[in-house]
């Protein structure tokens, strides 16, 4: 497979999820041991992995599951559910996405196979809804939790670290890029998919630099 085919928003979202999960399992696990409320950092990367895989699986059923997974950001970021509940739910939806793909790849017709017009619509738009689901993470972070973290302290710690704020701000900008990729291939000579991919790489690098310089 050519490298160019991998430089897209789906690959970037998948990479974010994998690196995020590895970071918390390998380097930041002590923070979780000291305060289990940091456990939402296990659920969230699973959601990103699900959306990234659904992008590449390119099956309607998988992408619909990714929509449900992406909107887990709402109960997680509003502290409606504990970290372990959110992680289990995200893990189940990730597993379901993989199972559906394994079933789908052996079929001539997809499991969800409506009439042509609806099928065309479903091939384009579910990922857009998944991106909106991910967008709820920074929206809730900045508009709700940032100024008033106290109501959420049962399940979520206060998160005013620059690295977290940078990542969430950059995720807001990623959303229109990701949606644009569904409809537009190029802006001038620039490929939208590559713009989105390299923006996601910056979403990984810049917060890590912030952590390296500031320590959090």
C-alpha positions as CSV (number, residue, x, y, z in Angstrom):
1,X,0.0,0.0,0.0
2,X,1.4,3.4,-1.0
3,X,2.3,5.7,1.9
4,X,0.1,8.5,0.4
5,X,-3.0,6.4,0.9
6,X,-2.3,6.3,4.6
7,X,-1.9,10.0,5.1
8,X,-5.5,10.9,5.8
9,X,-7.7,11.9,8.7
10,X,-8.6,8.3,9.5
11,X,-5.0,7.2,9.9
12,X,-4.3,10.3,12.0
13,X,-7.2,9.6,14.4
14,X,-6.1,6.0,14.7
15,X,-2.5,7.0,15.4
16,X,-3.7,9.5,18.1
17,X,-5.8,6.8,19.8
18,X,-2.9,4.3,19.8
19,X,-0.2,6.7,21.0
20,X,-2.6,8.2,23.7
21,X,-3.3,4.7,25.0
22,X,0.3,3.7,25.1
23,X,1.3,7.0,26.8
24,X,-1.1,6.4,29.6
25,X,-0.3,2.7,30.0
26,X,3.4,3.1,29.8
27,X,4.4,6.6,31.0
28,X,1.5,8.2,32.9
29,X,0.0,5.1,34.6
30,X,1.3,6.3,38.0
31,X,-1.0,9.3,37.7
32,X,-3.9,6.9,37.3
33,X,-2.7,4.8,40.3
34,X,-2.6,8.0,42.5
35,X,-6.0,9.2,41.2
36,X,-8.3,6.8,39.3
37,X,-10.3,9.7,37.9
38,X,-7.5,9.9,35.3
39,X,-8.9,6.6,34.0
40,X,-11.0,8.5,31.4
41,X,-7.7,8.6,29.4
42,X,-8.2,4.9,28.8
43,X,-11.8,5.3,27.4
44,X,-11.1,8.2,25.1
45,X,-8.3,6.7,23.1
46,X,-10.4,3.6,22.5
47,X,-13.0,5.9,21.0
48,X,-10.4,7.5,18.7
49,X,-9.2,4.0,17.7
50,X,-12.8,3.0,16.9
51,X,-13.4,6.0,14.6
52,X,-10.0,5.6,12.9
53,X,-10.7,1.9,12.2
54,X,-14.2,2.6,11.0
55,X,-12.7,5.1,8.5
56,X,-10.5,2.4,7.0
57,X,-12.9,-0.5,7.3
58,X,-15.3,1.6,5.1
59,X,-18.4,-0.4,6.1
60,X,-21.6,1.3,6.9
61,X,-22.2,-0.9,10.0
62,X,-18.8,-0.1,11.4
63,X,-19.1,3.6,10.8
64,X,-22.5,3.7,12.5
65,X,-21.0,2.0,15.5
66,X,-18.2,4.6,15.5
67,X,-20.9,7.3,15.8
68,X,-22.3,5.8,19.0
69,X,-18.7,5.4,20.3
70,X,-17.8,9.0,19.5
71,X,-20.7,10.4,21.5
72,X,-19.5,8.6,24.6
73,X,-17.5,11.7,25.0
74,X,-20.6,13.4,26.3
75,X,-21.3,11.2,29.4
76,X,-17.6,10.9,30.0
77,X,-16.9,14.6,30.0
78,X,-20.0,15.5,31.9
79,X,-19.0,12.9,34.5
80,X,-22.2,10.9,34.2
81,X,-20.2,7.7,34.2
82,X,-17.0,6.6,35.9
83,X,-13.8,5.9,34.0
84,X,-14.3,2.1,34.2
85,X,-17.8,2.2,32.8
86,X,-16.7,4.5,30.0
87,X,-13.8,2.3,29.2
88,X,-15.9,-0.9,29.1
89,X,-18.5,0.7,26.9
90,X,-15.8,2.1,24.5
91,X,-14.0,-1.3,24.5
92,X,-17.2,-3.1,23.7
93,X,-18.0,-0.8,20.8
94,X,-14.4,-1.1,19.5
95,X,-14.7,-4.9,19.6
96,X,-18.1,-4.7,17.9
97,X,-16.6,-2.6,15.1
98,X,-13.9,-5.2,14.5
99,X,-16.3,-8.1,14.6
100,X,-18.6,-6.4,12.1
101,X,-15.7,-5.9,9.8
102,X,-14.6,-9.5,10.0
103,X,-18.2,-10.5,9.1
104,X,-18.6,-7.9,6.4
105,X,-15.4,-8.8,4.5
106,X,-16.7,-12.2,3.8
107,X,-20.0,-11.0,2.4
108,X,-20.8,-9.8,-1.2
109,X,-23.3,-7.2,0.1
110,X,-22.9,-5.2,3.3
111,X,-25.0,-6.0,6.3
112,X,-26.7,-2.7,6.1
113,X,-27.7,-2.5,2.4
114,X,-30.6,0.0,1.9
115,X,-31.8,1.4,-1.4
116,X,-29.2,3.2,-3.6
117,X,-29.9,6.8,-2.5
118,X,-29.8,6.0,1.2
119,X,-26.8,3.8,0.7
120,X,-24.9,6.7,-0.9
121,X,-25.9,8.9,2.0
122,X,-24.8,6.4,4.6
123,X,-21.4,5.9,2.9
124,X,-20.7,9.6,3.3
125,X,-22.3,11.0,6.5
126,X,-21.9,8.6,9.5
127,X,-18.2,9.6,9.8
128,X,-19.2,13.3,9.9
129,X,-21.5,12.5,12.8
130,X,-18.6,10.6,14.4
131,X,-16.4,13.7,14.0
132,X,-19.1,15.8,15.7
133,X,-19.1,13.3,18.5
134,X,-15.4,13.8,19.0
135,X,-15.9,17.6,18.8
136,X,-18.0,17.4,22.0
137,X,-14.8,16.7,23.9
138,X,-13.2,20.1,23.4
139,X,-16.6,21.9,23.5
140,X,-17.5,20.4,26.9
141,X,-13.9,20.9,28.1
142,X,-13.8,24.6,27.3
143,X,-17.4,25.7,27.6
144,X,-18.4,23.6,30.7
145,X,-15.5,22.1,32.6
146,X,-12.8,24.7,32.2
147,X,-14.6,27.5,34.2
148,X,-16.5,25.3,36.6
149,X,-14.8,21.9,37.3
150,X,-16.3,21.4,40.7
151,X,-19.6,19.6,39.7
152,X,-17.5,17.0,37.8
153,X,-14.9,16.2,40.5
154,X,-16.5,12.9,41.4
155,X,-15.3,11.2,38.2
156,X,-13.0,13.8,36.6
157,X,-10.0,15.7,37.9
158,X,-9.3,19.4,37.2
159,X,-7.5,19.6,33.9
160,X,-6.0,22.9,33.3
161,X,-2.7,21.6,31.9
162,X,-1.4,23.5,28.8
163,X,-1.0,20.2,26.9
164,X,-4.6,19.3,27.4
165,X,-5.8,22.7,26.4
166,X,-3.6,22.7,23.3
167,X,-4.9,19.3,22.2
168,X,-8.5,20.2,22.7
169,X,-8.1,23.5,20.8
170,X,-6.4,21.7,17.9
171,X,-9.2,19.1,17.9
172,X,-11.7,21.9,17.3
173,X,-9.8,22.9,14.2
174,X,-9.4,19.3,13.0
175,X,-13.2,18.9,12.8
176,X,-13.9,21.1,9.7
177,X,-10.8,19.6,8.1
178,X,-12.0,16.1,8.7
179,X,-15.5,16.9,7.3
180,X,-14.0,18.8,4.4
181,X,-12.1,15.7,3.4
182,X,-15.3,13.8,2.8
183,X,-16.3,16.2,0.0
184,X,-13.2,18.0,-1.2
185,X,-10.0,16.4,-2.4
186,X,-7.8,19.5,-2.9
187,X,-7.6,23.1,-2.0
188,X,-5.4,24.5,-4.8
189,X,-2.5,22.1,-5.0
190,X,-2.9,20.9,-1.4
191,X,-4.6,17.6,-0.7
192,X,-7.1,18.0,2.1
193,X,-6.5,14.5,3.4
194,X,-2.8,15.3,3.9
195,X,-3.5,18.6,5.5
196,X,-5.7,16.8,8.0
197,X,-3.2,14.1,8.6
198,X,-0.3,16.4,9.2
199,X,-2.5,18.6,11.5
200,X,-3.1,15.5,13.6
201,X,0.6,14.8,13.8
202,X,1.0,18.3,15.1
203,X,-1.8,17.6,17.6
204,X,0.5,14.8,19.0
205,X,3.8,16.6,18.8
206,X,2.9,20.0,20.2
207,X,1.2,18.8,23.5
208,X,4.2,16.4,24.0
209,X,6.6,19.3,23.6
210,X,4.5,21.2,26.2
211,X,4.7,18.3,28.6
212,X,8.5,18.0,28.0
213,X,9.0,21.8,28.7
214,X,6.4,22.4,31.4
215,X,6.2,18.9,33.0
216,X,2.5,18.6,32.5
